[in-house]
Amino acid sequence: MAPPDLRDRLIVALDVDSLAQAERLAERLDGLVRRFKIGSQLFTAGGPAVVEAMQKRGAEVFLDLKFHDIPNTVAGAAREAARLGVFMFNVHASGGLAMMKAAADGAAASAKELSVRRPLVIAVTVLTSLDRSALQRELGVTSSVEGHVLHLAELAREAGLDGTVASPNEIAAIRRSLGAAWVIVTPGVRPAGSAAGDQSRVATPSAAVRAGAHYLVVGRPITGAPDPAAGAAAILEEMGA
Ligand code: C5P
């Protein structure tokens, strides 16, 4: 089998605040980047029109809105995400088993009804902004960060989800316990020798791919580069190294 095109595994985070800025970035990345992440900032500013604008360019969209609500509400949001035609969206695993099942079922039902592809449903486990002390003192979780990440990832699988977001240092453990088919989406990717910014746990593109990430989510090393296309090309090259 031909090696998978690395462009299908790179997701560029459109962390900007308007459709116009998103369009400008997508224009500069045309031909190199096929997948974009639209998160709460851009979606709140621009709404579904931003998703549609990226799709019109032939790009796939990861809708990063991290749904976390009662199951009925999350099922509704999941149906709308499928209707928008995004290839992937996410929910907080800490919403529990019933909520995650509602997300998976809502997405599948809507996709079937509309005869569109079912989006991948991905769980966010423990936010990387939380360390062990915040987990214990603020949220009352007594296990280690890694233990809780694995617990929530297993719950996500039980609920019928497709994968998890995982920081670079969680990839190997998740791959080991959840197996090869589990989709791992990894942010915190930085080219060798570049600034980490506010990311504390980072990996190079080749290390993240080698550790078992399917998709790499990269923002500022591409969107903040003087030449975003050159930034994306460099990341793609490092992914293949
Ligand atoms: O600019 P940078 O490459 O750090 O962007 C990474 C993207 O991934 C941002 O959109 C950020 O919100 C997201 N993300 C993250 N860490 C997580 C989950 C998502 O950086 N644990």
Residues whose N, C-alpha, C, O or C-beta is under 5 A from the ligand:
A	BS01	C5P	A13 D15 T128 P187 G188 V189 V217 V218 G219 R220 P221
